[in-house]
Amino acid sequence: MSQQKTQIPPHTHCKVCGKAIPVGKTYCSNECRESEIKSQQRAKRISRIYTIFFIALLIIIIIMTALTPRG
């Protein structure tokens, strides 16, 4: 039995779909690049919404605490 070593050429994998691509590239196609951009934009938008929600909630709590009669 002879063992033959096959060398895999240097490569990386697409960030979106995982296909093997040449070294130095990040995506295998424009579709994957656009998909990643849309995903990043969606994540950024959700992060902003959560930030605004928590700031508004904090302001409401502060106002409610300030308006509560003490005594």
mmCIF file as Biopython writes it, N, C-alpha, C and O atoms, coordinates in Angstrom:
data_model
#
loop_
_atom_site.group_PDB
_atom_site.id
_atom_site.type_symbol
_atom_site.label_atom_id
_atom_site.label_alt_id
_atom_site.label_comp_id
_atom_site.label_asym_id
_atom_site.label_entity_id
_atom_site.label_seq_id
_atom_site.pdbx_PDB_ins_code
_atom_site.Cartn_x
_atom_site.Cartn_y
_atom_site.Cartn_z
_atom_site.occupancy
_atom_site.B_iso_or_equiv
_atom_site.auth_seq_id
_atom_site.auth_asym_id
_atom_site.pdbx_PDB_model_num
ATOM 1   N N  . MET A ? 1  ? 0.835   -1.176 0.000  1.0 0.0 1  A 1 
ATOM 2   C CA . MET A ? 1  ? 0.000   0.000  0.000  1.0 0.0 1  A 1 
ATOM 3   C C  . MET A ? 1  ? 0.880   1.239  0.000  1.0 0.0 1  A 1 
ATOM 4   O O  . MET A ? 1  ? 1.688   1.438  0.907  1.0 0.0 1  A 1 
ATOM 5   N N  . SER A ? 2  ? 0.725   2.036  -0.980 1.0 0.0 2  A 1 
ATOM 6   C CA . SER A ? 2  ? 1.499   3.273  -1.006 1.0 0.0 2  A 1 
ATOM 7   C C  . SER A ? 2  ? 0.602   4.416  -0.549 1.0 0.0 2  A 1 
ATOM 8   O O  . SER A ? 2  ? -0.555  4.537  -0.952 1.0 0.0 2  A 1 
ATOM 9   N N  . GLN A ? 3  ? 1.165   5.219  0.277  1.0 0.0 3  A 1 
ATOM 10  C CA . GLN A ? 3  ? 0.404   6.375  0.758  1.0 0.0 3  A 1 
ATOM 11  C C  . GLN A ? 3  ? 0.811   7.578  -0.070 1.0 0.0 3  A 1 
ATOM 12  O O  . GLN A ? 3  ? 1.983   7.946  -0.148 1.0 0.0 3  A 1 
ATOM 13  N N  . GLN A ? 4  ? -0.170  8.162  -0.669 1.0 0.0 4  A 1 
ATOM 14  C CA . GLN A ? 4  ? 0.087   9.316  -1.502 1.0 0.0 4  A 1 
ATOM 15  C C  . GLN A ? 4  ? -0.458  10.544 -0.781 1.0 0.0 4  A 1 
ATOM 16  O O  . GLN A ? 4  ? -1.627  10.592 -0.397 1.0 0.0 4  A 1 
ATOM 17  N N  . LYS A ? 5  ? 0.404   11.522 -0.608 1.0 0.0 5  A 1 
ATOM 18  C CA . LYS A ? 5  ? -0.040  12.757 0.035  1.0 0.0 5  A 1 
ATOM 19  C C  . LYS A ? 5  ? -0.457  13.731 -1.051 1.0 0.0 5  A 1 
ATOM 20  O O  . LYS A ? 5  ? 0.324   14.069 -1.940 1.0 0.0 5  A 1 
ATOM 21  N N  . THR A ? 6  ? -1.684  14.169 -0.963 1.0 0.0 6  A 1 
ATOM 22  C CA . THR A ? 6  ? -2.132  15.194 -1.891 1.0 0.0 6  A 1 
ATOM 23  C C  . THR A ? 6  ? -2.095  16.513 -1.149 1.0 0.0 6  A 1 
ATOM 24  O O  . THR A ? 6  ? -2.619  16.648 -0.043 1.0 0.0 6  A 1 
ATOM 25  N N  . GLN A ? 7  ? -1.473  17.461 -1.775 1.0 0.0 7  A 1 
ATOM 26  C CA . GLN A ? 7  ? -1.385  18.772 -1.141 1.0 0.0 7  A 1 
ATOM 27  C C  . GLN A ? 7  ? -2.584  19.613 -1.547 1.0 0.0 7  A 1 
ATOM 28  O O  . GLN A ? 7  ? -2.959  19.689 -2.717 1.0 0.0 7  A 1 
ATOM 29  N N  . ILE A ? 8  ? -3.153  20.225 -0.563 1.0 0.0 8  A 1 
ATOM 30  C CA . ILE A ? 8  ? -4.254  21.148 -0.801 1.0 0.0 8  A 1 
ATOM 31  C C  . ILE A ? 8  ? -3.627  22.511 -1.041 1.0 0.0 8  A 1 
ATOM 32  O O  . ILE A ? 8  ? -2.819  22.969 -0.234 1.0 0.0 8  A 1 
ATOM 33  N N  . PRO A ? 9  ? -3.990  23.168 -2.144 1.0 0.0 9  A 1 
ATOM 34  C CA . PRO A ? 9  ? -3.398  24.483 -2.406 1.0 0.0 9  A 1 
ATOM 35  C C  . PRO A ? 9  ? -3.806  25.475 -1.321 1.0 0.0 9  A 1 
ATOM 36  O O  . PRO A ? 9  ? -4.866  25.331 -0.712 1.0 0.0 9  A 1 
ATOM 37  N N  . PRO A ? 10 ? -2.970  26.477 -1.079 1.0 0.0 10 A 1 
ATOM 38  C CA . PRO A ? 10 ? -3.318  27.481 -0.065 1.0 0.0 10 A 1 
ATOM 39  C C  . PRO A ? 10 ? -4.666  28.125 -0.397 1.0 0.0 10 A 1 
ATOM 40  O O  . PRO A ? 10 ? -4.915  28.534 -1.531 1.0 0.0 10 A 1 
ATOM 41  N N  . HIS A ? 11 ? -5.509  28.203 0.597  1.0 0.0 11 A 1 
ATOM 42  C CA . HIS A ? 11 ? -6.825  28.789 0.383  1.0 0.0 11 A 1 
ATOM 43  C C  . HIS A ? 11 ? -7.394  29.276 1.713  1.0 0.0 11 A 1 
ATOM 44  O O  . HIS A ? 11 ? -6.879  28.965 2.787  1.0 0.0 11 A 1 
ATOM 45  N N  . THR A ? 12 ? -8.459  30.039 1.606  1.0 0.0 12 A 1 
ATOM 46  C CA . THR A ? 12 ? -9.245  30.443 2.770  1.0 0.0 12 A 1 
ATOM 47  C C  . THR A ? 12 ? -10.687 30.051 2.471  1.0 0.0 12 A 1 
ATOM 48  O O  . THR A ? 12 ? -10.971 29.428 1.448  1.0 0.0 12 A 1 
ATOM 49  N N  . HIS A ? 13 ? -11.582 30.415 3.358  1.0 0.0 13 A 1 
ATOM 50  C CA . HIS A ? 13 ? -12.984 30.081 3.147  1.0 0.0 13 A 1 
ATOM 51  C C  . HIS A ? 13 ? -13.826 31.349 3.181  1.0 0.0 13 A 1 
ATOM 52  O O  . HIS A ? 13 ? -13.548 32.281 3.935  1.0 0.0 13 A 1 
ATOM 53  N N  . CYS A ? 14 ? -14.861 31.362 2.348  1.0 0.0 14 A 1 
ATOM 54  C CA . CYS A ? 14 ? -15.797 32.484 2.280  1.0 0.0 14 A 1 
ATOM 55  C C  . CYS A ? 14 ? -16.426 32.678 3.660  1.0 0.0 14 A 1 
ATOM 56  O O  . CYS A ? 14 ? -16.816 31.711 4.314  1.0 0.0 14 A 1 
ATOM 57  N N  . LYS A ? 15 ? -16.522 33.938 4.099  1.0 0.0 15 A 1 
ATOM 58  C CA . LYS A ? 15 ? -17.085 34.248 5.411  1.0 0.0 15 A 1 
ATOM 59  C C  . LYS A ? 15 ? -18.568 33.908 5.500  1.0 0.0 15 A 1 
ATOM 60  O O  . LYS A ? 15 ? -19.091 33.691 6.593  1.0 0.0 15 A 1 
ATOM 61  N N  . VAL A ? 16 ? -19.250 33.860 4.354  1.0 0.0 16 A 1 
ATOM 62  C CA . VAL A ? 16 ? -20.694 33.657 4.365  1.0 0.0 16 A 1 
ATOM 63  C C  . VAL A ? 16 ? -21.067 32.193 4.148  1.0 0.0 16 A 1 
ATOM 64  O O  . VAL A ? 16 ? -21.790 31.607 4.953  1.0 0.0 16 A 1 
ATOM 65  N N  . CYS A ? 17 ? -20.575 31.607 3.065  1.0 0.0 17 A 1 
ATOM 66  C CA . CYS A ? 17 ? -21.019 30.251 2.707  1.0 0.0 17 A 1 
ATOM 67  C C  . CYS A ? 17 ? -19.987 29.170 3.000  1.0 0.0 17 A 1 
ATOM 68  O O  . CYS A ? 17 ? -20.325 27.986 3.005  1.0 0.0 17 A 1 
ATOM 69  N N  . GLY A ? 18 ? -18.741 29.552 3.245  1.0 0.0 18 A 1 
ATOM 70  C CA . GLY A ? 18 ? -17.724 28.573 3.605  1.0 0.0 18 A 1 
ATOM 71  C C  . GLY A ? 18 ? -17.015 27.898 2.445  1.0 0.0 18 A 1 
ATOM 72  O O  . GLY A ? 18 ? -16.212 26.993 2.668  1.0 0.0 18 A 1 
ATOM 73  N N  . LYS A ? 19 ? -17.288 28.312 1.209  1.0 0.0 19 A 1 
ATOM 74  C CA . LYS A ? 19 ? -16.599 27.718 0.063  1.0 0.0 19 A 1 
ATOM 75  C C  . LYS A ? 19 ? -15.117 28.059 0.105  1.0 0.0 19 A 1 
ATOM 76  O O  . LYS A ? 19 ? -14.727 29.106 0.621  1.0 0.0 19 A 1 
ATOM 77  N N  . ALA A ? 20 ? -14.301 27.176 -0.439 1.0 0.0 20 A 1 
ATOM 78  C CA . ALA A ? 20 ? -12.865 27.433 -0.530 1.0 0.0 20 A 1 
ATOM 79  C C  . ALA A ? 20 ? -12.620 28.497 -1.598 1.0 0.0 20 A 1 
ATOM 80  O O  . ALA A ? 20 ? -13.152 28.416 -2.706 1.0 0.0 20 A 1 
ATOM 81  N N  . ILE A ? 21 ? -11.811 29.489 -1.250 1.0 0.0 21 A 1 
ATOM 82  C CA . ILE A ? 21 ? -11.487 30.579 -2.175 1.0 0.0 21 A 1 
ATOM 83  C C  . ILE A ? 21 ? -9.990  30.856 -2.097 1.0 0.0 21 A 1 
ATOM 84  O O  . ILE A ? 21 ? -9.337  30.456 -1.133 1.0 0.0 21 A 1 
ATOM 85  N N  . PRO A ? 22 ? -9.436  31.540 -3.107 1.0 0.0 22 A 1 
ATOM 86  C CA . PRO A ? 22 ? -8.001  31.841 -3.079 1.0 0.0 22 A 1 
ATOM 87  C C  . PRO A ? 22 ? -7.626  32.711 -1.880 1.0 0.0 22 A 1 
ATOM 88  O O  . PRO A ? 22 ? -8.441  33.478 -1.368 1.0 0.0 22 A 1 
ATOM 89  N N  . VAL A ? 23 ? -6.391  32.572 -1.453 1.0 0.0 23 A 1 
ATOM 90  C CA . VAL A ? 23 ? -5.878  33.376 -0.339 1.0 0.0 23 A 1 
ATOM 91  C C  . VAL A ? 23 ? -5.960  34.850 -0.729 1.0 0.0 23 A 1 
ATOM 92  O O  . VAL A ? 23 ? -5.666  35.219 -1.866 1.0 0.0 23 A 1 
ATOM 93  N N  . GLY A ? 24 ? -6.359  35.674 0.216  1.0 0.0 24 A 1 
ATOM 94  C CA . GLY A ? 24 ? -6.449  37.112 -0.029 1.0 0.0 24 A 1 
ATOM 95  C C  . GLY A ? 24 ? -7.859  37.583 -0.323 1.0 0.0 24 A 1 
ATOM 96  O O  . GLY A ? 24 ? -8.137  38.780 -0.242 1.0 0.0 24 A 1 
ATOM 97  N N  . LYS A ? 25 ? -8.751  36.674 -0.662 1.0 0.0 25 A 1 
ATOM 98  C CA . LYS A ? 25 ? -10.142 37.046 -0.892 1.0 0.0 25 A 1 
ATOM 99  C C  . LYS A ? 25 ? -10.929 36.784 0.387  1.0 0.0 25 A 1 
ATOM 100 O O  . LYS A ? 25 ? -10.549 35.944 1.202  1.0 0.0 25 A 1 
ATOM 101 N N  . THR A ? 26 ? -12.015 37.504 0.549  1.0 0.0 26 A 1 
ATOM 102 C CA . THR A ? 26 ? -12.855 37.323 1.726  1.0 0.0 26 A 1 
ATOM 103 C C  . THR A ? 26 ? -14.161 36.618 1.380  1.0 0.0 26 A 1 
ATOM 104 O O  . THR A ? 26 ? -14.693 35.845 2.177  1.0 0.0 26 A 1 
ATOM 105 N N  . TYR A ? 27 ? -14.666 36.893 0.185  1.0 0.0 27 A 1 
ATOM 106 C CA . TYR A ? 27 ? -15.944 36.326 -0.241 1.0 0.0 27 A 1 
ATOM 107 C C  . TYR A ? 27 ? -15.768 35.604 -1.571 1.0 0.0 27 A 1 
ATOM 108 O O  . TYR A ? 27 ? -14.865 35.925 -2.344 1.0 0.0 27 A 1 
ATOM 109 N N  . CYS A ? 28 ? -16.627 34.635 -1.833 1.0 0.0 28 A 1 
ATOM 110 C CA . CYS A ? 28 ? -16.528 33.881 -3.085 1.0 0.0 28 A 1 
ATOM 111 C C  . CYS A ? 28 ? -17.269 34.573 -4.225 1.0 0.0 28 A 1 
ATOM 112 O O  . CYS A ? 28 ? -16.973 34.328 -5.394 1.0 0.0 28 A 1 
ATOM 113 N N  . SER A ? 29 ? -18.227 35.433 -3.896 1.0 0.0 29 A 1 
ATOM 114 C CA . SER A ? 29 ? -19.011 36.101 -4.934 1.0 0.0 29 A 1 
ATOM 115 C C  . SER A ? 29 ? -19.561 37.419 -4.405 1.0 0.0 29 A 1 
ATOM 116 O O  . SER A ? 29 ? -19.519 37.702 -3.207 1.0 0.0 29 A 1 
ATOM 117 N N  . ASN A ? 30 ? -20.078 38.214 -5.338 1.0 0.0 30 A 1 
ATOM 118 C CA . ASN A ? 30 ? -20.711 39.473 -4.938 1.0 0.0 30 A 1 
ATOM 119 C C  . ASN A ? 30 ? -21.974 39.213 -4.120 1.0 0.0 30 A 1 
ATOM 120 O O  . ASN A ? 30 ? -22.332 40.013 -3.256 1.0 0.0 30 A 1 
ATOM 121 N N  . GLU A ? 31 ? -22.645 38.102 -4.392 1.0 0.0 31 A 1 
ATOM 122 C CA . GLU A ? 31 ? -23.852 37.767 -3.630 1.0 0.0 31 A 1 
ATOM 123 C C  . GLU A ? 31 ? -23.518 37.569 -2.157 1.0 0.0 31 A 1 
ATOM 124 O O  . GLU A ? 31 ? -24.241 38.043 -1.280 1.0 0.0 31 A 1 
ATOM 125 N N  . CYS A ? 32 ? -22.422 36.867 -1.890 1.0 0.0 32 A 1 
ATOM 126 C CA . CYS A ? 32 ? -22.009 36.653 -0.498 1.0 0.0 32 A 1 
ATOM 127 C C  . CYS A ? 32 ? -21.580 37.971 0.143  1.0 0.0 32 A 1 
ATOM 128 O O  . CYS A ? 32 ? -21.880 38.217 1.311  1.0 0.0 32 A 1 
ATOM 129 N N  . ARG A ? 33 ? -20.882 38.815 -0.609 1.0 0.0 33 A 1 
ATOM 130 C CA . ARG A ? 33 ? -20.448 40.110 -0.086 1.0 0.0 33 A 1 
ATOM 131 C C  . ARG A ? 33 ? -21.666 40.965 0.275  1.0 0.0 33 A 1 
ATOM 132 O O  . ARG A ? 33 ? -21.715 41.561 1.351  1.0 0.0 33 A 1 
ATOM 133 N N  . GLU A ? 34 ? -22.646 41.020 -0.627 1.0 0.0 34 A 1 
ATOM 134 C CA . GLU A ? 34 ? -23.855 41.810 -0.371 1.0 0.0 34 A 1 
ATOM 135 C C  . GLU A ? 34 ? -24.647 41.238 0.804  1.0 0.0 34 A 1 
ATOM 136 O O  . GLU A ? 34 ? -25.209 41.989 1.602  1.0 0.0 34 A 1 
ATOM 137 N N  . SER A ? 35 ? -24.690 39.932 0.906  1.0 0.0 35 A 1 
ATOM 138 C CA . SER A ? 35 ? -25.383 39.285 2.018  1.0 0.0 35 A 1 
ATOM 139 C C  . SER A ? 35 ? -24.740 39.668 3.349  1.0 0.0 35 A 1 
ATOM 140 O O  . SER A ? 35 ? -25.441 39.953 4.320  1.0 0.0 35 A 1 
ATOM 141 N N  . GLU A ? 36 ? -23.417 39.675 3.394  1.0 0.0 36 A 1 
ATOM 142 C CA . GLU A ? 36 ? -22.693 40.047 4.616  1.0 0.0 36 A 1 
ATOM 143 C C  . GLU A ? 36 ? -22.925 41.518 4.961  1.0 0.0 36 A 1 
ATOM 144 O O  . GLU A ? 36 ? -23.110 41.859 6.130  1.0 0.0 36 A 1 
ATOM 145 N N  . ILE A ? 37 ? -22.917 42.387 3.955  1.0 0.0 37 A 1 
ATOM 146 C CA . ILE A ? 37 ? -23.151 43.819 4.189  1.0 0.0 37 A 1 
ATOM 147 C C  . ILE A ? 37 ? -24.551 44.031 4.759  1.0 0.0 37 A 1 
ATOM 148 O O  . ILE A ? 37 ? -24.724 44.787 5.715  1.0 0.0 37 A 1 
ATOM 149 N N  . LYS A ? 38 ? -25.550 43.367 4.178  1.0 0.0 38 A 1 
ATOM 150 C CA . LYS A ? 38 ? -26.922 43.495 4.680  1.0 0.0 38 A 1 
ATOM 151 C C  . LYS A ? 38 ? -27.032 42.982 6.111  1.0 0.0 38 A 1 
ATOM 152 O O  . LYS A ? 38 ? -27.722 43.574 6.940  1.0 0.0 38 A 1 
ATOM 153 N N  . SER A ? 39 ? -26.358 41.893 6.388  1.0 0.0 39 A 1 
ATOM 154 C CA . SER A ? 39 ? -26.379 41.326 7.739  1.0 0.0 39 A 1 
ATOM 155 C C  . SER A ? 39 ? -25.754 42.287 8.746  1.0 0.0 39 A 1 
ATOM 156 O O  . SER A ? 39 ? -26.271 42.458 9.850  1.0 0.0 39 A 1 
ATOM 157 N N  . GLN A ? 40 ? -24.648 42.908 8.368  1.0 0.0 40 A 1 
ATOM 158 C CA . GLN A ? 40 ? -23.987 43.870 9.256  1.0 0.0 40 A 1 
ATOM 159 C C  . GLN A ? 40 ? -24.862 45.096 9.480  1.0 0.0 40 A 1 
ATOM 160 O O  . GLN A ? 40 ? -24.943 45.606 10.597 1.0 0.0 40 A 1 
ATOM 161 N N  . GLN A ? 41 ? -25.520 45.574 8.417  1.0 0.0 41 A 1 
ATOM 162 C CA . GLN A ? 41 ? -26.405 46.726 8.553  1.0 0.0 41 A 1 
ATOM 163 C C  . GLN A ? 41 ? -27.579 46.399 9.472  1.0 0.0 41 A 1 
ATOM 164 O O  . GLN A ? 41 ? -27.977 47.227 10.292 1.0 0.0 41 A 1 
ATOM 165 N N  . ARG A ? 42 ? -28.131 45.198 9.336  1.0 0.0 42 A 1 
ATOM 166 C CA . ARG A ? 42 ? -29.249 44.771 10.183 1.0 0.0 42 A 1 
ATOM 167 C C  . ARG A ? 42 ? -28.820 44.711 11.646 1.0 0.0 42 A 1 
ATOM 168 O O  . ARG A ? 42 ? -29.550 45.160 12.530 1.0 0.0 42 A 1 
ATOM 169 N N  . ALA A ? 43 ? -27.647 44.161 11.898 1.0 0.0 43 A 1 
ATOM 170 C CA . ALA A ? 43 ? -27.143 44.065 13.274 1.0 0.0 43 A 1 
ATOM 171 C C  . ALA A ? 43 ? -26.906 45.454 13.863 1.0 0.0 43 A 1 
ATOM 172 O O  . ALA A ? 43 ? -27.186 45.692 15.038 1.0 0.0 43 A 1 
ATOM 173 N N  . LYS A ? 44 ? -26.393 46.362 13.048 1.0 0.0 44 A 1 
ATOM 174 C CA . LYS A ? 44 ? -26.148 47.734 13.508 1.0 0.0 44 A 1 
ATOM 175 C C  . LYS A ? 44 ? -27.468 48.428 13.848 1.0 0.0 44 A 1 
ATOM 176 O O  . LYS A ? 44 ? -27.569 49.134 14.852 1.0 0.0 44 A 1 
ATOM 177 N N  . ARG A ? 45 ? -28.475 48.221 13.001 1.0 0.0 45 A 1 
ATOM 178 C CA . ARG A ? 45 ? -29.790 48.832 13.226 1.0 0.0 45 A 1 
ATOM 179 C C  . ARG A ? 45 ? -30.416 48.289 14.511 1.0 0.0 45 A 1 
ATOM 180 O O  . ARG A ? 45 ? -30.962 49.058 15.302 1.0 0.0 45 A 1 
ATOM 181 N N  . ILE A ? 46 ? -30.345 46.995 14.724 1.0 0.0 46 A 1 
ATOM 182 C CA . ILE A ? 46 ? -30.898 46.389 15.939 1.0 0.0 46 A 1 
ATOM 183 C C  . ILE A ? 46 ? -30.178 46.912 17.173 1.0 0.0 46 A 1 
ATOM 184 O O  . ILE A ? 46 ? -30.809 47.174 18.198 1.0 0.0 46 A 1 
ATOM 185 N N  . SER A ? 47 ? -28.868 47.064 17.082 1.0 0.0 47 A 1 
ATOM 186 C CA . SER A ? 47 ? -28.092 47.594 18.200 1.0 0.0 47 A 1 
ATOM 187 C C  . SER A ? 47 ? -28.529 49.013 18.539 1.0 0.0 47 A 1 
ATOM 188 O O  . SER A ? 47 ? -28.654 49.366 19.712 1.0 0.0 47 A 1 
ATOM 189 N N  . ARG A ? 48 ? -28.757 49.815 17.526 1.0 0.0 48 A 1 
ATOM 190 C CA . ARG A ? 48 ? -29.228 51.194 17.759 1.0 0.0 48 A 1 
ATOM 191 C C  . ARG A ? 48 ? -30.602 51.195 18.413 1.0 0.0 48 A 1 
ATOM 192 O O  . ARG A ? 48 ? -30.852 51.972 19.335 1.0 0.0 48 A 1 
ATOM 193 N N  . ILE A ? 49 ? -31.487 50.334 17.945 1.0 0.0 49 A 1 
ATOM 194 C CA . ILE A ? 49 ? -32.838 50.266 18.509 1.0 0.0 49 A 1 
ATOM 195 C C  . ILE A ? 49 ? -32.779 49.889 19.984 1.0 0.0 49 A 1 
ATOM 196 O O  . ILE A ? 49 ? -33.457 50.505 20.806 1.0 0.0 49 A 1 
ATOM 197 N N  . TYR A ? 50 ? -31.973 48.884 20.329 1.0 0.0 50 A 1 
ATOM 198 C CA . TYR A ? 50 ? -31.828 48.493 21.735 1.0 0.0 50 A 1 
ATOM 199 C C  . TYR A ? 50 ? -31.254 49.628 22.573 1.0 0.0 50 A 1 
ATOM 200 O O  . TYR A ? 50 ? -31.708 49.864 23.693 1.0 0.0 50 A 1 
ATOM 201 N N  . THR A ? 51 ? -30.268 50.325 22.043 1.0 0.0 51 A 1 
ATOM 202 C CA . THR A ? 51 ? -29.666 51.438 22.779 1.0 0.0 51 A 1 
ATOM 203 C C  . THR A ? 51 ? -30.701 52.525 23.047 1.0 0.0 51 A 1 
ATOM 204 O O  . THR A ? 51 ? -30.809 53.020 24.169 1.0 0.0 51 A 1 
ATOM 205 N N  . ILE A ? 52 ? -31.459 52.896 22.026 1.0 0.0 52 A 1 
ATOM 206 C CA . ILE A ? 52 ? -32.496 53.921 22.184 1.0 0.0 52 A 1 
ATOM 207 C C  . ILE A ? 52 ? -33.553 53.453 23.181 1.0 0.0 52 A 1 
ATOM 208 O O  . ILE A ? 52 ? -34.000 54.235 24.019 1.0 0.0 52 A 1 
ATOM 209 N N  . PHE A ? 53 ? -33.954 52.191 23.098 1.0 0.0 53 A 1 
ATOM 210 C CA . PHE A ? 53 ? -34.954 51.646 24.012 1.0 0.0 53 A 1 
ATOM 211 C C  . PHE A ? 53 ? -34.483 51.734 25.462 1.0 0.0 53 A 1 
ATOM 212 O O  . PHE A ? 53 ? -35.235 52.177 26.330 1.0 0.0 53 A 1 
ATOM 213 N N  . PHE A ? 54 ? -33.250 51.319 25.730 1.0 0.0 54 A 1 
ATOM 214 C CA . PHE A ? 54 ? -32.759 51.329 27.110 1.0 0.0 54 A 1 
ATOM 215 C C  . PHE A ? 54 ? -32.544 52.750 27.634 1.0 0.0 54 A 1 
ATOM 216 O O  . PHE A ? 54 ? -32.758 53.004 28.819 1.0 0.0 54 A 1 
ATOM 217 N N  . ILE A ? 55 ? -32.128 53.670 26.780 1.0 0.0 55 A 1 
ATOM 218 C CA . ILE A ? 55 ? -31.993 55.064 27.207 1.0 0.0 55 A 1 
ATOM 219 C C  . ILE A ? 55 ? -33.374 55.630 27.538 1.0 0.0 55 A 1 
ATOM 220 O O  . ILE A ? 55 ? -33.542 56.303 28.554 1.0 0.0 55 A 1 
ATOM 221 N N  . ALA A ? 56 ? -34.365 55.356 26.678 1.0 0.0 56 A 1 
ATOM 222 C CA . ALA A ? 56 ? -35.728 55.832 26.940 1.0 0.0 56 A 1 
ATOM 223 C C  . ALA A ? 56 ? -36.274 55.224 28.229 1.0 0.0 56 A 1 
ATOM 224 O O  . ALA A ? 56 ? -36.916 55.916 29.019 1.0 0.0 56 A 1 
ATOM 225 N N  . LEU A ? 57 ? -36.027 53.953 28.441 1.0 0.0 57 A 1 
ATOM 226 C CA . LEU A ? 57 ? -36.474 53.292 29.663 1.0 0.0 57 A 1 
ATOM 227 C C  . LEU A ? 57 ? -35.829 53.919 30.894 1.0 0.0 57 A 1 
ATOM 228 O O  . LEU A ? 57 ? -36.496 54.136 31.905 1.0 0.0 57 A 1 
ATOM 229 N N  . LEU A ? 58 ? -34.553 54.205 30.811 1.0 0.0 58 A 1 
ATOM 230 C CA . LEU A ? 58 ? -33.849 54.846 31.918 1.0 0.0 58 A 1 
ATOM 231 C C  . LEU A ? 58 ? -34.424 56.231 32.205 1.0 0.0 58 A 1 
ATOM 232 O O  . LEU A ? 58 ? -34.616 56.596 33.365 1.0 0.0 58 A 1 
ATOM 233 N N  . ILE A ? 59 ? -34.694 56.992 31.168 1.0 0.0 59 A 1 
ATOM 234 C CA . ILE A ? 59 ? -35.276 58.330 31.345 1.0 0.0 59 A 1 
ATOM 235 C C  . ILE A ? 59 ? -36.658 58.224 31.993 1.0 0.0 59 A 1 
ATOM 236 O O  . ILE A ? 59 ? -36.981 59.002 32.890 1.0 0.0 59 A 1 
ATOM 237 N N  . ILE A ? 60 ? -37.468 57.276 31.549 1.0 0.0 60 A 1 
ATOM 238 C CA . ILE A ? 60 ? -38.802 57.093 32.134 1.0 0.0 60 A 1 
ATOM 239 C C  . ILE A ? 60 ? -38.696 56.725 33.610 1.0 0.0 60 A 1 
ATOM 240 O O  . ILE A ? 60 ? -39.452 57.245 34.431 1.0 0.0 60 A 1 
ATOM 241 N N  . ILE A ? 61 ? -37.781 55.849 33.953 1.0 0.0 61 A 1 
ATOM 242 C CA . ILE A ? 61 ? -37.600 55.460 35.358 1.0 0.0 61 A 1 
ATOM 243 C C  . ILE A ? 61 ? -37.166 56.657 36.191 1.0 0.0 61 A 1 
ATOM 244 O O  . ILE A ? 61 ? -37.661 56.847 37.301 1.0 0.0 61 A 1 
ATOM 245 N N  . ILE A ? 62 ? -36.254 57.462 35.677 1.0 0.0 62 A 1 
ATOM 246 C CA . ILE A ? 62 ? -35.792 58.652 36.410 1.0 0.0 62 A 1 
ATOM 247 C C  . ILE A ? 62 ? -36.944 59.629 36.601 1.0 0.0 62 A 1 
ATOM 248 O O  . ILE A ? 62 ? -37.108 60.177 37.692 1.0 0.0 62 A 1 
ATOM 249 N N  . ILE A ? 63 ? -37.742 59.858 35.567 1.0 0.0 63 A 1 
ATOM 250 C CA . ILE A ? 63 ? -38.876 60.785 35.665 1.0 0.0 63 A 1 
ATOM 251 C C  . ILE A ? 63 ? -39.910 60.253 36.656 1.0 0.0 63 A 1 
ATOM 252 O O  . ILE A ? 63 ? -40.416 61.006 37.488 1.0 0.0 63 A 1 
ATOM 253 N N  . MET A ? 64 ? -40.223 58.972 36.570 1.0 0.0 64 A 1 
ATOM 254 C CA . MET A ? 64 ? -41.209 58.394 37.491 1.0 0.0 64 A 1 
ATOM 255 C C  . MET A ? 64 ? -40.719 58.479 38.933 1.0 0.0 64 A 1 
ATOM 256 O O  . MET A ? 64 ? -41.509 58.735 39.842 1.0 0.0 64 A 1 
ATOM 257 N N  . THR A ? 65 ? -39.435 58.267 39.145 1.0 0.0 65 A 1 
ATOM 258 C CA . THR A ? 65 ? -38.874 58.362 40.492 1.0 0.0 65 A 1 
ATOM 259 C C  . THR A ? 65 ? -38.940 59.798 40.996 1.0 0.0 65 A 1 
ATOM 260 O O  . THR A ? 65 ? -39.235 60.031 42.168 1.0 0.0 65 A 1 
ATOM 261 N N  . ALA A ? 66 ? -38.671 60.754 40.127 1.0 0.0 66 A 1 
ATOM 262 C CA . ALA A ? 66 ? -38.689 62.161 40.524 1.0 0.0 66 A 1 
ATOM 263 C C  . ALA A ? 66 ? -40.109 62.640 40.809 1.0 0.0 66 A 1 
ATOM 264 O O  . ALA A ? 66 ? -40.299 63.513 41.656 1.0 0.0 66 A 1 
ATOM 265 N N  . LEU A ? 67 ? -41.102 62.094 40.129 1.0 0.0 67 A 1 
ATOM 266 C CA . LEU A ? 67 ? -42.484 62.537 40.309 1.0 0.0 67 A 1 
ATOM 267 C C  . LEU A ? 67 ? -43.215 61.808 41.433 1.0 0.0 67 A 1 
ATOM 268 O O  . LEU A ? 67 ? -44.315 62.212 41.813 1.0 0.0 67 A 1 
ATOM 269 N N  . THR A ? 68 ? -42.637 60.764 41.960 1.0 0.0 68 A 1 
ATOM 270 C CA . THR A ? 68 ? -43.267 60.010 43.038 1.0 0.0 68 A 1 
ATOM 271 C C  . THR A ? 68 ? -43.225 60.825 44.326 1.0 0.0 68 A 1 
ATOM 272 O O  . THR A ? 68 ? -42.156 61.260 44.752 1.0 0.0 68 A 1 
ATOM 273 N N  . PRO A ? 69 ? -44.403 61.037 44.956 1.0 0.0 69 A 1 
ATOM 274 C CA . PRO A ? 69 ? -44.407 61.804 46.206 1.0 0.0 69 A 1 
ATOM 275 C C  . PRO A ? 69 ? -43.698 61.031 47.321 1.0 0.0 69 A 1 
ATOM 276 O O  . PRO A ? 69 ? -43.821 59.812 47.446 1.0 0.0 69 A 1 
ATOM 277 N N  . ARG A ? 70 ? -42.975 61.771 48.098 1.0 0.0 70 A 1 
ATOM 278 C CA . ARG A ? 70 ? -42.253 61.158 49.220 1.0 0.0 70 A 1 
ATOM 279 C C  . ARG A ? 70 ? -42.920 61.594 50.515 1.0 0.0 70 A 1 
ATOM 280 O O  . ARG A ? 70 ? -43.281 62.757 50.694 1.0 0.0 70 A 1 
ATOM 281 N N  . GLY A ? 71 ? -43.066 60.667 51.373 1.0 0.0 71 A 1 
ATOM 282 C CA . GLY A ? 71 ? -43.606 61.095 52.649 1.0 0.0 71 A 1 
ATOM 283 C C  . GLY A ? 71 ? -44.369 60.109 53.383 1.0 0.0 71 A 1 
ATOM 284 O O  . GLY A ? 71 ? -44.860 60.396 54.474 1.0 0.0 71 A 1 
#
